[in-house]
């Protein structure tokens, strides 16, 4: 019996990239029923038409639904990519962070915390509806802030809710490219929290590839992470680590650029529903090909594959390598990271716990604690950031 795969947020034009990933992995993902769920009927019609053209010959049945419960009924796997507040919400988050000259990232810093506070009530409601409509379904979560959204949904529906991010595997591949080795030949160990993690062992046979990376010429980098960072931490951090070191300040405006790109993609689909929208190439979306499609393939084939995923661990979500079993993921055994990596992970974990406390009870003291423990927020700005976040939350909650 074929599986029913539901895409929440399926009216996003970027869903076309997910369709392409499913088509590219056709030999490893058994065909089933694909249902796109979203709010915009015109976009759903265009995207389901594109999906039908791309996947129909492989045996997929494609449709769409506006009503959430109808879409979820009988689902085996749910892919969650809803952007709560839309691009307008992201734009507002960016402006908040930029006002304090803090990187305006959608999953970290003040922008990420404001996004989490805004999304939490709707995520709880979604969790309740998932538990009622498809309690045995897997949930593959892509929505940022990834740790918060995964935690809220996993509390409601259990261990089959996992967060997906391509960055660990993408970083390994980039390291292997620099070192001219085949990625599938290396062995690696990783731990992280919410886009902040470390590859702390990377070997090819008996060779320590991290030692080779540390000896590369300064100026070489992997996502902005140079050899000096590898030497300092004793591991290869993910690209967001450069923000922790104050090496880069992202510029606000990403939301506006993505909104324009969304419109371009829809216009191209309206003109040629059977062709890949050229503008899709203007945004790199490796999470579909490198994370969603492989994990989905393991679930549907039941192959026990190992993937780095985000799973609930007590009050917070951690990113770990896990085996995909029929009843949920099982973390695989790993060696203990070195002291520097452990120290950073402890710092990130303390921040994540404070963020979850603020999301669960968005009082000013809880928001203040989350801001004060945020590695991206300077101590000199914490009080002002806290006041702004608390004021905005109070105003929005009063509406």
C-alpha positions in Angstrom: 0.0 0.0 0.0 1.4 3.4 -1.0 2.0 6.1 1.6 0.3 9.4 1.8 2.7 12.3 2.0 1.3 15.7 3.0 3.2 19.0 2.6 2.0 21.7 5.0 2.9 25.1 3.6 2.6 23.4 0.2 1.4 26.6 -1.5 4.9 28.2 -1.1 6.4 28.5 -4.6 9.6 27.0 -3.2 7.7 23.7 -2.9 8.7 23.2 -6.5 12.3 22.5 -5.3 10.9 19.7 -3.0 9.1 18.3 -6.0 12.4 18.3 -8.0 14.2 16.5 -5.1 11.5 13.8 -5.1 11.9 13.4 -8.8 15.7 13.2 -8.6 15.5 10.5 -5.9 12.8 8.5 -7.7 14.8 5.3 -7.5 15.1 5.6 -3.7 11.7 6.9 -2.7 8.7 4.7 -3.4 5.9 6.6 -5.1 2.8 7.4 -3.2 0.1 10.0 -2.8 1.4 13.6 -2.5 -1.0 16.2 -1.1 0.0 19.9 -1.0 -1.8 21.8 1.7 -1.9 25.6 1.8 -4.0 28.7 1.9 -3.6 30.0 -1.7 -5.7 28.1 -4.2 -4.1 29.5 -7.3 -0.6 28.6 -6.1 -1.7 25.1 -5.1 -3.2 24.6 -8.5 0.1 25.6 -10.2 2.3 23.7 -7.9 0.2 20.5 -7.9 0.2 20.7 -11.7 3.9 21.0 -11.8 4.3 18.1 -9.3 2.0 15.9 -11.4 4.0 16.6 -14.5 7.3 15.9 -12.7 6.2 12.9 -10.6 3.3 11.3 -12.5 5.4 9.1 -14.7 7.1 7.7 -11.6 3.7 6.5 -10.2 2.9 9.4 -7.9 -0.7 10.6 -7.4 -0.7 14.3 -6.8 -3.5 16.5 -5.3 -4.0 19.5 -3.1 -6.2 20.6 -0.2 -6.9 23.9 1.5 -8.7 22.4 4.5 -6.1 21.2 7.0 -7.9 18.2 8.6 -8.9 16.9 5.2 -5.3 17.0 4.1 -4.0 15.3 7.2 -6.6 12.5 7.3 -4.7 9.2 6.8 -1.3 10.8 6.4 1.7 8.6 6.8 4.3 11.4 6.6 3.8 15.1 7.1 6.4 17.6 5.9 5.9 20.9 7.8 7.3 24.1 6.2 4.7 26.7 7.2 6.1 30.2 7.7 4.1 31.7 10.6 3.5 35.3 10.0 4.6 35.0 6.3 7.3 37.1 4.8 5.8 40.1 6.5 6.6 38.5 9.9 10.1 37.6 8.8 10.6 41.2 7.6 9.5 42.5 11.0 11.9 40.1 12.7 14.8 41.3 10.6 14.1 44.9 11.3 14.1 44.2 15.1 17.5 42.6 15.0 19.0 45.1 12.6 17.8 48.0 14.8 20.3 46.7 17.4 23.0 45.8 14.8 22.5 42.1 15.6 22.5 39.5 12.8 18.9 39.3 11.5 18.7 35.5 11.2 15.3 33.8 11.1 16.3 31.0 13.6 18.8 32.7 15.9 19.2 35.9 17.9 16.3 38.4 18.7 14.8 37.7 15.3 14.6 34.0 16.0 13.2 34.6 19.4 10.5 36.9 18.1 9.6 34.4 15.4 9.4 31.6 18.1 7.0 33.7 20.3 4.8 34.4 17.3 4.6 30.9 16.1 4.2 29.0 19.4 0.4 29.3 19.8 -0.2 28.1 16.2 2.3 25.3 16.6 0.5 24.0 19.7 -2.8 24.1 17.8 -1.2 22.2 14.9 0.2 19.6 17.2 -3.3 18.9 18.6 -4.8 18.6 15.2 -2.0 16.2 14.0 -2.5 14.1 17.1 -6.2 13.8 16.2 -6.0 13.3 12.5 -2.9 11.2 12.0 -1.4 10.1 15.3 0.9 7.5 13.8 2.4 9.8 11.1 6.0 10.9 10.9 6.5 14.7 11.0 9.5 16.1 9.1 9.8 19.6 10.3 11.6 22.4 8.4 10.0 25.4 10.0 12.4 27.9 11.7 13.2 28.5 14.5 13.9 24.8 14.0 14.5 23.8 17.6 11.4 25.5 19.1 9.0 24.3 16.4 10.3 20.7 16.6 10.1 20.7 20.4 6.5 22.0 20.5 5.3 19.6 17.8 7.2 16.6 19.3 5.6 17.2 22.7 2.2 16.9 21.0 2.8 14.0 18.7 5.8 12.1 20.0 9.2 10.9 18.8 8.2 10.5 15.2 8.5 14.3 15.0 12.0 15.2 13.8 13.6 18.5 12.6 15.6 18.4 9.4 18.6 20.5 8.4 21.1 19.8 5.7 24.0 21.8 7.2 25.9 18.9 9.0 26.0 16.7 5.9 26.5 19.7 3.6 29.5 20.8 5.7 31.0 17.3 5.6 30.7 17.3 1.8 32.3 20.7 1.5 35.2 19.6 3.7 35.7 16.5 1.6 35.7 18.7 -1.5 38.5 20.8 -0.1 40.5 17.7 0.8 39.7 15.9 -2.4 38.2 12.8 -0.8 34.9 11.0 -1.4 32.3 12.0 1.2 30.7 8.6 1.4 34.1 7.1 2.3 34.6 9.2 5.5 33.4 8.6 9.0 32.2 11.5 11.0 30.7 12.4 14.4 28.5 15.4 15.1 26.5 17.1 17.8 24.6 20.4 17.7 21.6 22.5 18.6 19.5 24.7 16.3 22.0 25.3 13.4 24.9 25.5 15.9 26.9 22.3 15.8 30.3 20.7 15.4 31.8 17.9 13.4 34.3 16.8 16.0 35.6 13.7 14.3 36.2 13.3 10.6 38.3 10.4 9.5 39.3 8.5 6.3 40.4 5.1 7.5 43.0 6.0 10.1 43.6 9.5 8.8 42.4 12.5 10.9 40.9 14.8 8.3 40.3 17.6 10.9 44.0 17.8 11.4 44.4 18.3 7.6 41.7 21.0 7.6 43.4 22.8 10.5 46.7 22.9 8.4 45.1 24.5 5.4 46.1 28.0 4.4 44.3 30.8 6.1 41.8 32.3 3.6 40.4 28.9 2.8 37.0 28.4 4.3 33.9 26.2 4.6 30.9 28.4 4.8 33.0 31.2 6.2 34.7 28.9 8.7 38.5 29.0 8.3 41.3 26.7 9.5 41.9 29.0 12.5 38.4 28.2 13.9 39.1 24.4 13.4 42.4 24.8 15.3 40.7 26.9 18.1 37.7 24.6 18.7 39.3 21.3 17.7 36.4 20.6 15.4 34.7 21.9 12.3 31.8 24.1 13.2 28.8 24.8 11.1 28.7 28.1 9.2 26.6 29.9 11.8 29.5 29.7 14.2 31.1 32.7 12.4 28.2 34.8 13.9 29.1 33.6 17.4 32.6 35.0 16.8 31.3 38.3 15.6 33.0 37.8 12.2 29.9 38.8 10.1 26.8 40.8 10.5 24.0 39.7 8.2 22.1 42.5 6.4 18.3 42.8 6.7 16.4 42.5 3.5 16.3 38.8 3.0 12.5 38.7 3.4 11.9 41.3 0.7 14.2 39.4 -1.7 12.4 36.1 -1.1 9.0 37.7 -1.5 10.0 39.0 -4.9 11.4 35.6 -5.9 8.2 33.9 -4.8 6.3 36.1 -7.2 8.7 35.4 -10.1 8.4 31.6 -9.6 4.6 31.7 -9.6 4.6 33.8 -12.7 6.9 31.3 -14.5 4.7 28.4 -13.4 1.6 30.1 -14.7 3.3 30.6 -18.1 4.8 27.1 -18.3 3.3 24.7 -15.7 5.3 21.7 -17.1 8.8 23.3 -16.9 11.1 24.0 -14.0 10.8 27.7 -13.1 14.1 29.3 -14.1 14.0 31.6 -11.0 14.1 28.5 -8.7 17.8 28.4 -9.4 18.2 31.9 -7.7 17.8 30.3 -4.3 19.9 27.5 -3.1 17.6 25.0 -1.2 19.8 22.0 -0.4 17.7 20.9 2.5 15.2 19.2 0.2 17.8 17.1 -1.7 20.2 16.5 1.2 17.9 16.0 4.1 14.1 15.7 3.3 14.4 13.3 0.4 17.0 10.9 2.1 15.0 10.8 5.4 11.7 10.3 3.6 13.3 7.5 1.6 14.5 5.7 4.8 11.0 6.0 6.3 9.2 4.7 3.3 11.7 1.9 2.6 12.2 1.0 6.3 15.9 0.6 5.6 17.1 1.7 9.1 19.2 4.4 7.5 21.3 6.7 9.7 20.7 10.5 9.4 21.6 13.5 11.4 18.2 14.9 12.6 16.8 17.0 15.4 15.1 15.1 18.2 13.5 16.0 21.5 15.8 15.4 24.5 14.1 16.5 27.7 13.0 20.1 27.4 15.1 20.9 24.3 15.9 19.6 20.9 19.4 18.3 20.0 20.8 17.5 16.6 22.3 14.0 16.5 22.9 11.0 14.2 20.0 8.6 14.5 18.8 5.4 13.0 15.3 5.6 11.4 13.2 2.8 12.8 9.5 2.1 12.3 8.6 3.4 15.7 10.8 6.5 15.6 14.5 7.5 15.6 17.2 6.0 17.8 20.3 8.0 18.5 23.5 6.2 17.5 26.5 5.8 19.9 29.1 8.5 19.5 32.4 9.3 21.3 32.4 12.3 23.7 33.4 15.6 22.1 36.4 17.5 23.3 36.3 20.1 26.1 36.0 23.1 23.8 33.1 21.6 21.8 31.4 20.5 25.1 31.7 24.0 26.5 30.0 25.5 23.4 27.3 22.9 23.4 26.6 23.5 27.1 26.3 27.2 26.3 23.9 26.6 23.4 21.9 24.2 25.5 21.4 26.7 28.3 20.2 29.3 25.8 17.8 26.8 24.2 16.3 25.9 27.6 15.8 29.6 28.3 14.2 30.1 24.9 11.8 27.3 25.5 10.9 28.7 29.0 10.1 32.0 27.3 8.0 30.4 24.6 6.1 28.4 27.2 5.6 31.5 29.4 6.4 34.7 27.6 6.8 36.9 30.7 9.4 39.6 30.6 11.7 37.8 33.1 11.7 34.7 30.9 12.3 36.8 27.8 15.1 38.6 29.6 16.8 35.3 30.5 16.6 34.0 26.9 18.1 37.3 25.6 20.8 37.4 28.3 22.0 33.8 27.4 21.9 34.5 23.6 25.4 34.3 22.2 24.4 36.8 19.4 23.2 39.5 21.7 25.8 41.8 23.4 25.3 42.2 27.1 25.2 46.0 26.6 22.1 45.6 24.4 20.2 42.9 26.3 18.0 45.1 28.4 16.8 47.1 25.4 16.3 44.0 23.2 14.3 42.4 26.1 12.1 45.5 26.5 11.4 45.7 22.8 10.5 42.0 22.5 8.3 42.1 25.6 6.5 45.2 24.4 5.9 43.7 21.0 4.6 40.5 22.5 2.3 42.3 24.8 0.8 44.4 21.9 0.3 41.4 19.6 -1.2 39.4 22.4 -3.7 42.1 23.2 -5.0 42.3 19.7 
